[in-house]
């Protein structure tokens, strides 16, 4: 009797697995983009088999959702659902859970949000182990259950650690690993803190650092076996031991940014660092430029490899593809040019004026998806170090406020958020 029962149980289990595979295959769900700039925070999509040109008016719209609230944050896609933050009623932050078919599952409040300079949600939620983690523009780290939207815990980092809110509000998307949530707090001996992801209790603070925060979202790297959090603070680029919060290395901004740049940009870093082959790359706007630095094998020192004062990316992000850096430069808060810079030498390979529009971008299947922040023009561009080659384009005419939310490409869908509205486009062949 027992062998027969075991056989039947195994048959049921295998049938269930088979059905799940069919369901997920039919829905097109196979990848995850569960945090800011994707699984590796490099903003590179693993999608293939995408269309290489669009019809007039752009790719077809699969669905659109309105009412997600004002925001510049972008989507996280995980476990078959989309999560995105926004502001309603001027100050209330809400997290929306949306199915891959565009149906809204729920919208749940998570606390007060930033309402002053460019009042909109900034933080892209990090989906990890059944929870959504985010940081409000007012500096509160919040954990919500992704099934119900119930708030599990919250910690106001400025109240707890004595930090000061930056001029444009907190823009960090927190990093979460197996046990901890990492974020900038900007307090005395607490520039960066690690919280227990289950309950929000303090695990460590950076006892050696008391710098104010910037607007950067960090990365965690494995540098010759030493796992460290890399982020940009108000005055420096730092590497922090994720085990205990110890400062491994520190590099002042004056050593790598343009000393003759616009001083307004001296603490406005928004771009997530890029790490490759023992080197880290950073860039910010306001004529400050960009730089590549090499971390020593023992993680104790940092040396500047090269500096480039042309690719001074404001907040649209930069991608590293096949040894080339692509992104937009800064020529005032609403203008800029698009550039390609060689990773090895720091040489600028091209500069292109796309109607003098700077903006954000992402990469997938050999192409750059570029989103002009002033006009809402959206272009499909070949990732070609020889030229900025626009293959197709359309204009985002829906939504309100600035076009600052970064696009995402996943499972044949292009997600574009503008203000209160999110659209999914079909870009699969």
Protein Blocks (a to p, Z undefined) as FASTA:
>chain_A
ZZmmmmmmmmmmmmmmmmmmmmmmmnopabdcfbghijnonopafbehiafbdcehiaad
fbdcehebpafbdcddeehiacddddeehlaccdddddfkopafbdcdfbdcdfkeoiac
fbdcddeehiacdddfkopacdddfklopafbdcdfklmnopacdfkopabdcdddfkbc
cddehiahilbacddfknopafbdcfkbccdcdfbdcddddeehiacdddddfkbccddd
fknopafbdcdfklmmcfkbcfklmmmcfbdcddeehiacdddeehnopadddddfklpa
ccdfbdcfklccfklopadeehiacddddebjkbccdddddfklopafbdcdehhiacdd
ddeehiacdddfklopacdddddfkbccdfbdcddfededjdfbccddeehiacddehjb
ccdddfbZZ
